[in-house]
Amino acid sequence: MGFPANGASPENPNKFLIYGRTGWIGGLLGTLCQAQGIAFEYASGRLEDRASLEKDIAQVKPTHVFNAAGVTGRPNVDWCESHKVETIRTNVVGTLTLADVCRNHGLILLNYATGCIFEYDSGHPLGSGIGFKEHDTPNFTGSFYSKTKAMVEELLKNYDNVCTLRVRMPISSDLSNPRNFIAKITRYEKVVDIPNSMSILDELLPISIEMAKRNLTGIWNFTNPGVVSHNEILEMYREYVDPNFTWKNFTLEEQAKVIVAPRSNNELDATKLKTEFPELLSIKDSLVKYVFQPNQKVKA
């Protein structure tokens, strides 16, 4: 029996096409595929160039497509406020084009999206434990980045081949990565202290690969259950990594003076993901297991 032309094998019949080679999540996905023996290739096409997407699919012959490409802005989402057309081109036009091409080829697209399209409100008060569900309508339009993401999510609902994964404040065990939420807040002069839903990539990215294998579609709150505050994370950092670490807090009003666009703070309800993957850890347990214990420098 010969191997399929796309490089998949009988043991691993899937072949993944990944957009976002130079991005953080895209890079981690490739590493995971190698570790699991899954055939994959990084795409060379650009999201907004339909012909290049068609060429990628014709050459790679994937079983699933992952989109970890997109504009978040450097050094942060404030960049999007002054680069609106570039943000639309990739986050809206590009993502929709990829979804459309995949649908024409009968392929499921796993799209790493954002949960930063909500903010605490009277129906989901801070500290209540009532999280936003997958079917809830986004209510945060404070930043142009979040606005474009909410637009795309609404349009993608019409594509039955798309699996939308709402990532929030992503964290990984690589504390040196500047995109890591923990790396960010340990370097800030001051931090706000608000409980939020967050995504531990070391635990969740392997789950997204399993979701592809199960051909799951629709919208998913792609966060660990529960919330954790900035101060709680920094207290864990001090406990496990640096006993001399100190930080200062400031209010949302004070923060507003040093950023261009407001930031989203919310709790997402992870019940749907937890039901599909019962082994999924709560945010604080996942932080300890996947992030702080592997980086422990302080003797217990």
DRENFIVO-537153 format. One record per residue (C-alpha): residue in one letter; residue number from 1; y, x, z. Coordinates in nm, 3 decimals, decimal comma. Layout:
! residues N
+------+-----+---------+---------+---------+
! rest !  nr !       v !       u !       w !
+------+-----+---------+---------+---------+
!    A ! NUM !       Y !       X !       Z !
...
+------+-----+---------+---------+---------+
! end
This chain:
! residues 300
+------+-----+---------+---------+---------+
! rest !  nr !       v !       u !       w !
+------+-----+---------+---------+---------+
!    M !   1 !   0,000 !   0,000 !   0,000 !
!    G !   2 !   0,332 !   0,152 !  -0,105 !
!    F !   3 !   0,654 !   0,137 !   0,093 !
!    P !   4 !   0,925 !  -0,105 !  -0,020 !
!    A !   5 !   1,190 !   0,049 !  -0,241 !
!    N !   6 !   1,455 !   0,019 !   0,030 !
!    G !   7 !   1,287 !   0,265 !   0,268 !
!    A !   8 !   1,153 !   0,007 !   0,515 !
!    S !   9 !   0,792 !   0,036 !   0,630 !
!    P !  10 !   0,517 !  -0,208 !   0,737 !
!    E !  11 !   0,583 !  -0,116 !   1,104 !
!    N !  12 !   0,958 !  -0,158 !   1,058 !
!    P !  13 !   1,006 !  -0,400 !   0,768 !
!    N !  14 !   1,383 !  -0,420 !   0,817 !
!    K !  15 !   1,652 !  -0,212 !   0,656 !
!    F !  16 !   2,007 !  -0,236 !   0,786 !
!    L !  17 !   2,330 !  -0,179 !   0,596 !
!    I !  18 !   2,605 !  -0,083 !   0,841 !
!    Y !  19 !   2,979 !  -0,100 !   0,782 !
!    G !  20 !   3,189 !   0,110 !   1,016 !
!    R !  21 !   3,036 !   0,460 !   0,994 !
!    T !  22 !   3,343 !   0,626 !   1,149 !
!    G !  23 !   3,385 !   0,365 !   1,423 !
!    W !  24 !   3,252 !   0,376 !   1,776 !
!    I !  25 !   3,011 !   0,081 !   1,750 !
!    G !  26 !   2,905 !   0,177 !   1,398 !
!    G !  27 !   2,814 !   0,527 !   1,513 !
!    L !  28 !   2,615 !   0,397 !   1,811 !
!    L !  29 !   2,427 !   0,153 !   1,587 !
!    G !  30 !   2,311 !   0,435 !   1,360 !
!    T !  31 !   2,190 !   0,634 !   1,661 !
!    L !  32 !   1,995 !   0,332 !   1,789 !
!    C !  33 !   1,835 !   0,270 !   1,449 !
!    Q !  34 !   1,720 !   0,634 !   1,434 !
!    A !  35 !   1,575 !   0,609 !   1,784 !
!    Q !  36 !   1,389 !   0,288 !   1,695 !
!    G !  37 !   1,268 !   0,411 !   1,357 !
!    I !  38 !   1,461 !   0,142 !   1,171 !
!    A !  39 !   1,561 !   0,226 !   0,815 !
!    F !  40 !   1,938 !   0,204 !   0,772 !
!    E !  41 !   2,224 !   0,329 !   0,561 !
!    Y !  42 !   2,597 !   0,339 !   0,616 !
!    A !  43 !   2,796 !   0,152 !   0,356 !
!    S !  44 !   3,035 !   0,338 !   0,131 !
!    G !  45 !   3,228 !   0,033 !   0,007 !
!    R !  46 !   3,551 !  -0,101 !   0,152 !
!    L !  47 !   3,549 !  -0,451 !   0,299 !
!    E !  48 !   3,837 !  -0,580 !   0,087 !
!    D !  49 !   3,682 !  -0,448 !  -0,237 !
!    R !  50 !   3,423 !  -0,707 !  -0,341 !
!    A !  51 !   3,279 !  -0,498 !  -0,625 !
!    S !  52 !   3,209 !  -0,210 !  -0,386 !
!    L !  53 !   3,023 !  -0,445 !  -0,148 !
!    E !  54 !   2,809 !  -0,574 !  -0,434 !
!    K !  55 !   2,730 !  -0,215 !  -0,527 !
!    D !  56 !   2,630 !  -0,127 !  -0,168 !
!    I !  57 !   2,386 !  -0,419 !  -0,150 !
!    A !  58 !   2,239 !  -0,345 !  -0,493 !
!    Q !  59 !   2,178 !   0,019 !  -0,401 !
!    V !  60 !   2,058 !  -0,020 !  -0,041 !
!    K !  61 !   1,866 !  -0,348 !  -0,074 !
!    P !  62 !   1,909 !  -0,429 !   0,296 !
!    T !  63 !   1,737 !  -0,702 !   0,495 !
!    H !  64 !   2,042 !  -0,743 !   0,723 !
!    V !  65 !   2,407 !  -0,634 !   0,718 !
!    F !  66 !   2,609 !  -0,525 !   1,023 !
!    N !  67 !   2,988 !  -0,524 !   1,023 !
!    A !  68 !   3,135 !  -0,288 !   1,281 !
!    A !  69 !   3,437 !  -0,210 !   1,064 !
!    G !  70 !   3,780 !  -0,351 !   1,131 !
!    V !  71 !   4,132 !  -0,270 !   1,239 !
!    T !  72 !   4,197 !  -0,257 !   1,613 !
!    G !  73 !   4,496 !  -0,025 !   1,584 !
!    R !  74 !   4,554 !   0,327 !   1,710 !
!    P !  75 !   4,622 !   0,407 !   1,985 !
!    N !  76 !   4,595 !   0,035 !   2,065 !
!    V !  77 !   4,643 !  -0,317 !   1,928 !
!    D !  78 !   5,022 !  -0,281 !   1,937 !
!    W !  79 !   4,981 !  -0,100 !   1,601 !
!    C !  80 !   4,882 !  -0,431 !   1,442 !
!    E !  81 !   5,219 !  -0,584 !   1,532 !
!    S !  82 !   5,395 !  -0,352 !   1,287 !
!    H !  83 !   5,112 !  -0,332 !   1,029 !
!    K !  84 !   5,038 !  -0,699 !   0,970 !
!    V !  85 !   4,938 !  -0,683 !   0,604 !
!    E !  86 !   4,695 !  -0,393 !   0,668 !
!    T !  87 !   4,548 !  -0,589 !   0,960 !
!    I !  88 !   4,500 !  -0,902 !   0,748 !
!    R !  89 !   4,353 !  -0,702 !   0,459 !
!    T !  90 !   4,066 !  -0,569 !   0,669 !
!    N !  91 !   4,020 !  -0,819 !   0,953 !
!    V !  92 !   4,063 !  -1,136 !   0,748 !
!    V !  93 !   4,022 !  -1,073 !   0,376 !
!    G !  94 !   3,764 !  -0,797 !   0,419 !
!    T !  95 !   3,544 !  -0,973 !   0,675 !
!    L !  96 !   3,544 !  -1,297 !   0,475 !
!    T !  97 !   3,461 !  -1,112 !   0,153 !
!    L !  98 !   3,165 !  -0,939 !   0,319 !
!    A !  99 !   3,038 !  -1,269 !   0,462 !
!    D ! 100 !   3,068 !  -1,432 !   0,120 !
!    V ! 101 !   2,886 !  -1,152 !  -0,063 !
!    C ! 102 !   2,609 !  -1,154 !   0,197 !
!    R ! 103 !   2,567 !  -1,530 !   0,164 !
!    N ! 104 !   2,534 !  -1,500 !  -0,212 !
!    H ! 105 !   2,253 !  -1,250 !  -0,157 !
!    G ! 106 !   2,080 !  -1,456 !   0,113 !
!    L ! 107 !   2,157 !  -1,196 !   0,381 !
!    I ! 108 !   2,246 !  -1,246 !   0,746 !
!    L ! 109 !   2,566 !  -1,070 !   0,853 !
!    L ! 110 !   2,601 !  -0,961 !   1,215 !
!    N ! 111 !   2,974 !  -0,938 !   1,274 !
!    Y ! 112 !   3,107 !  -0,759 !   1,582 !
!    A ! 113 !   3,405 !  -0,976 !   1,663 !
!    T ! 114 !   3,619 !  -1,010 !   1,976 !
!    G ! 115 !   3,639 !  -1,235 !   2,278 !
!    C ! 116 !   4,008 !  -1,143 !   2,318 !
!    I ! 117 !   4,103 !  -1,479 !   2,167 !
!    F ! 118 !   4,115 !  -1,664 !   2,500 !
!    E ! 119 !   4,321 !  -1,650 !   2,816 !
!    Y ! 120 !   4,275 !  -1,812 !   3,155 !
!    D ! 121 !   4,412 !  -2,169 !   3,159 !
!    S ! 122 !   4,401 !  -2,485 !   3,371 !
!    G ! 123 !   4,052 !  -2,569 !   3,247 !
!    H ! 124 !   3,928 !  -2,212 !   3,300 !
!    P ! 125 !   4,127 !  -2,081 !   3,598 !
!    L ! 126 !   4,117 !  -1,719 !   3,710 !
!    G ! 127 !   3,845 !  -1,672 !   3,970 !
!    S ! 128 !   3,684 !  -2,012 !   3,910 !
!    G ! 129 !   3,368 !  -1,884 !   3,742 !
!    I ! 130 !   3,426 !  -2,136 !   3,461 !
!    G ! 131 !   3,404 !  -1,936 !   3,139 !
!    F ! 132 !   3,495 !  -2,021 !   2,783 !
!    K ! 133 !   3,193 !  -2,130 !   2,580 !
!    E ! 134 !   3,105 !  -2,054 !   2,220 !
!    H ! 135 !   3,237 !  -2,386 !   2,090 !
!    D ! 136 !   3,574 !  -2,365 !   2,269 !
!    T ! 137 !   3,889 !  -2,333 !   2,059 !
!    P ! 138 !   4,073 !  -1,999 !   2,101 !
!    N ! 139 !   4,392 !  -2,038 !   2,306 !
!    F ! 140 !   4,534 !  -1,684 !   2,305 !
!    T ! 141 !   4,779 !  -1,596 !   2,029 !
!    G ! 142 !   4,982 !  -1,332 !   2,214 !
!    S ! 143 !   4,889 !  -1,046 !   1,981 !
!    F ! 144 !   4,870 !  -1,041 !   1,602 !
!    Y ! 145 !   4,530 !  -0,870 !   1,629 !
!    S ! 146 !   4,389 !  -1,161 !   1,831 !
!    K ! 147 !   4,553 !  -1,412 !   1,596 !
!    T ! 148 !   4,374 !  -1,265 !   1,293 !
!    K ! 149 !   4,043 !  -1,254 !   1,480 !
!    A ! 150 !   4,071 !  -1,621 !   1,580 !
!    M ! 151 !   4,151 !  -1,717 !   1,217 !
!    V ! 152 !   3,847 !  -1,534 !   1,087 !
!    E ! 153 !   3,613 !  -1,677 !   1,350 !
!    E ! 154 !   3,721 !  -2,031 !   1,258 !
!    L ! 155 !   3,661 !  -1,969 !   0,886 !
!    L ! 156 !   3,328 !  -1,792 !   0,944 !
!    K ! 157 !   3,193 !  -2,105 !   1,115 !
!    N ! 158 !   3,148 !  -2,239 !   0,762 !
!    Y ! 159 !   2,909 !  -1,956 !   0,672 !
!    D ! 160 !   2,558 !  -2,035 !   0,796 !
!    N ! 161 !   2,449 !  -1,674 !   0,741 !
!    V ! 162 !   2,688 !  -1,516 !   0,994 !
!    C ! 163 !   2,614 !  -1,413 !   1,351 !
!    T ! 164 !   2,949 !  -1,368 !   1,530 !
!    L ! 165 !   2,931 !  -1,147 !   1,840 !
!    R ! 166 !   3,234 !  -1,178 !   2,068 !
!    V ! 167 !   3,270 !  -0,833 !   2,225 !
!    R ! 168 !   3,519 !  -0,778 !   2,511 !
!    M ! 169 !   3,664 !  -0,462 !   2,667 !
!    P ! 170 !   3,365 !  -0,253 !   2,551 !
!    I ! 171 !   3,222 !   0,008 !   2,786 !
!    S ! 172 !   2,956 !   0,275 !   2,728 !
!    S ! 173 !   2,796 !   0,557 !   2,925 !
!    D ! 174 !   3,003 !   0,805 !   2,722 !
!    L ! 175 !   3,302 !   0,831 !   2,955 !
!    S ! 176 !   3,467 !   1,089 !   2,729 !
!    N ! 177 !   3,508 !   0,843 !   2,441 !
!    P ! 178 !   3,876 !   0,736 !   2,421 !
!    R ! 179 !   3,775 !   0,387 !   2,300 !
!    N ! 180 !   3,570 !   0,329 !   2,617 !
!    F ! 181 !   3,750 !   0,083 !   2,845 !
!    I ! 182 !   3,674 !   0,300 !   3,151 !
!    A ! 183 !   3,807 !   0,612 !   2,978 !
!    K ! 184 !   4,123 !   0,418 !   2,898 !
!    I ! 185 !   4,197 !   0,286 !   3,245 !
!    T ! 186 !   4,118 !   0,618 !   3,418 !
!    R ! 187 !   4,388 !   0,777 !   3,202 !
!    Y ! 188 !   4,655 !   0,511 !   3,246 !
!    E ! 189 !   4,941 !   0,583 !   3,481 !
!    K ! 190 !   4,911 !   0,230 !   3,620 !
!    V ! 191 !   4,662 !  -0,054 !   3,568 !
!    V ! 192 !   4,669 !  -0,428 !   3,619 !
!    D ! 193 !   4,391 !  -0,570 !   3,835 !
!    I ! 194 !   4,244 !  -0,879 !   3,673 !
!    P ! 195 !   3,879 !  -0,992 !   3,659 !
!    N ! 196 !   3,752 !  -1,003 !   3,300 !
!    S ! 197 !   3,435 !  -1,044 !   3,099 !
!    M ! 198 !   3,327 !  -0,712 !   2,950 !
!    S ! 199 !   3,055 !  -0,573 !   2,721 !
!    I ! 200 !   2,827 !  -0,285 !   2,824 !
!    L ! 201 !   2,732 !  -0,142 !   2,484 !
!    D ! 202 !   2,431 !   0,057 !   2,610 !
!    E ! 203 !   2,267 !  -0,272 !   2,702 !
!    L ! 204 !   2,413 !  -0,506 !   2,441 !
!    L ! 205 !   2,387 !  -0,310 !   2,115 !
!    P ! 206 !   2,005 !  -0,292 !   2,132 !
!    I ! 207 !   2,015 !  -0,670 !   2,190 !
!    S ! 208 !   2,221 !  -0,713 !   1,871 !
!    I ! 209 !   1,950 !  -0,528 !   1,677 !
!    E ! 210 !   1,693 !  -0,767 !   1,824 !
!    M ! 211 !   1,917 !  -1,059 !   1,727 !
!    A ! 212 !   1,905 !  -0,939 !   1,367 !
!    K ! 213 !   1,525 !  -0,922 !   1,381 !
!    R ! 214 !   1,522 !  -1,280 !   1,512 !
!    N ! 215 !   1,762 !  -1,387 !   1,234 !
!    L ! 216 !   2,000 !  -1,547 !   1,485 !
!    T ! 217 !   2,330 !  -1,687 !   1,355 !
!    G ! 218 !   2,632 !  -1,870 !   1,493 !
!    I ! 219 !   2,883 !  -1,765 !   1,759 !
!    W ! 220 !   2,772 !  -1,573 !   2,068 !
!    N ! 221 !   2,972 !  -1,462 !   2,370 !
!    F ! 222 !   2,855 !  -1,101 !   2,358 !
!    T ! 223 !   2,938 !  -0,999 !   2,715 !
!    N ! 224 !   2,742 !  -0,938 !   3,032 !
!    P ! 225 !   2,740 !  -1,241 !   3,264 !
!    G ! 226 !   3,017 !  -1,259 !   3,522 !
!    V ! 227 !   3,347 !  -1,075 !   3,554 !
!    V ! 228 !   3,467 !  -0,745 !   3,696 !
!    S ! 229 !   3,821 !  -0,634 !   3,777 !
!    H ! 230 !   3,995 !  -0,310 !   3,687 !
!    N ! 231 !   4,006 !  -0,206 !   4,054 !
!    E ! 232 !   3,635 !  -0,278 !   4,103 !
!    I ! 233 !   3,552 !  -0,051 !   3,809 !
!    L ! 234 !   3,780 !   0,225 !   3,936 !
!    E ! 235 !   3,628 !   0,197 !   4,285 !
!    M ! 236 !   3,283 !   0,248 !   4,127 !
!    Y ! 237 !   3,421 !   0,542 !   3,929 !
!    R ! 238 !   3,544 !   0,697 !   4,252 !
!    E ! 239 !   3,213 !   0,628 !   4,426 !
!    Y ! 240 !   2,990 !   0,774 !   4,153 !
!    V ! 241 !   3,199 !   1,018 !   3,950 !
!    D ! 242 !   3,514 !   1,149 !   4,119 !
!    P ! 243 !   3,564 !   1,100 !   4,495 !
!    N ! 244 !   3,925 !   1,221 !   4,466 !
!    F ! 245 !   4,024 !   0,973 !   4,196 !
!    T ! 246 !   4,334 !   0,764 !   4,270 !
!    W ! 247 !   4,521 !   0,500 !   4,075 !
!    K ! 248 !   4,818 !   0,268 !   4,097 !
!    N ! 249 !   4,841 !  -0,100 !   4,014 !
!    F ! 250 !   5,120 !  -0,294 !   3,854 !
!    T ! 251 !   5,177 !  -0,659 !   3,772 !
!    L ! 252 !   5,144 !  -0,833 !   3,437 !
!    E ! 253 !   5,525 !  -0,861 !   3,435 !
!    E ! 254 !   5,558 !  -0,485 !   3,483 !
!    Q ! 255 !   5,291 !  -0,419 !   3,220 !
!    A ! 256 !   5,477 !  -0,637 !   2,970 !
!    K ! 257 !   5,765 !  -0,388 !   2,976 !
!    V ! 258 !   5,550 !  -0,102 !   2,841 !
!    I ! 259 !   5,341 !  -0,283 !   2,576 !
!    V ! 260 !   5,451 !  -0,459 !   2,259 !
!    A ! 261 !   5,200 !  -0,746 !   2,256 !
!    P ! 262 !   5,050 !  -0,932 !   2,554 !
!    R ! 263 !   4,683 !  -0,869 !   2,635 !
!    S ! 264 !   4,406 !  -1,125 !   2,670 !
!    N ! 265 !   4,244 !  -1,184 !   3,010 !
!    N ! 266 !   3,953 !  -1,425 !   3,035 !
!    E ! 267 !   3,599 !  -1,504 !   3,140 !
!    L ! 268 !   3,345 !  -1,586 !   2,869 !
!    D ! 269 !   3,038 !  -1,793 !   2,956 !
!    A ! 270 !   2,735 !  -1,579 !   2,868 !
!    T ! 271 !   2,474 !  -1,851 !   2,935 !
!    K ! 272 !   2,369 !  -1,878 !   2,569 !
!    L ! 273 !   2,299 !  -1,503 !   2,541 !
!    K ! 274 !   2,129 !  -1,491 !   2,883 !
!    T ! 275 !   1,904 !  -1,781 !   2,783 !
!    E ! 276 !   1,795 !  -1,598 !   2,466 !
!    F ! 277 !   1,763 !  -1,264 !   2,650 !
!    P ! 278 !   1,673 !  -1,339 !   3,015 !
!    E ! 279 !   1,660 !  -0,968 !   3,102 !
!    L ! 280 !   2,038 !  -0,936 !   3,042 !
!    L ! 281 !   2,204 !  -0,789 !   3,353 !
!    S ! 282 !   2,521 !  -0,914 !   3,519 !
!    I ! 283 !   2,830 !  -0,706 !   3,446 !
!    K ! 284 !   2,831 !  -0,520 !   3,779 !
!    D ! 285 !   2,457 !  -0,447 !   3,772 !
!    S ! 286 !   2,484 !  -0,329 !   3,412 !
!    L ! 287 !   2,776 !  -0,100 !   3,500 !
!    V ! 288 !   2,569 !   0,066 !   3,771 !
!    K ! 289 !   2,250 !   0,102 !   3,566 !
!    Y ! 290 !   2,387 !   0,198 !   3,225 !
!    V ! 291 !   2,718 !   0,369 !   3,303 !
!    F ! 292 !   2,766 !   0,498 !   3,655 !
!    Q ! 293 !   2,416 !   0,613 !   3,756 !
!    P ! 294 !   2,375 !   0,823 !   3,436 !
!    N ! 295 !   2,717 !   0,980 !   3,507 !
!    Q ! 296 !   2,671 !   1,020 !   3,881 !
!    K ! 297 !   2,830 !   1,339 !   4,014 !
!    V ! 298 !   2,878 !   1,232 !   4,375 !
!    K ! 299 !   2,571 !   1,285 !   4,594 !
!    A ! 300 !   2,442 !   0,961 !   4,737 !
+------+-----+---------+---------+---------+
! end
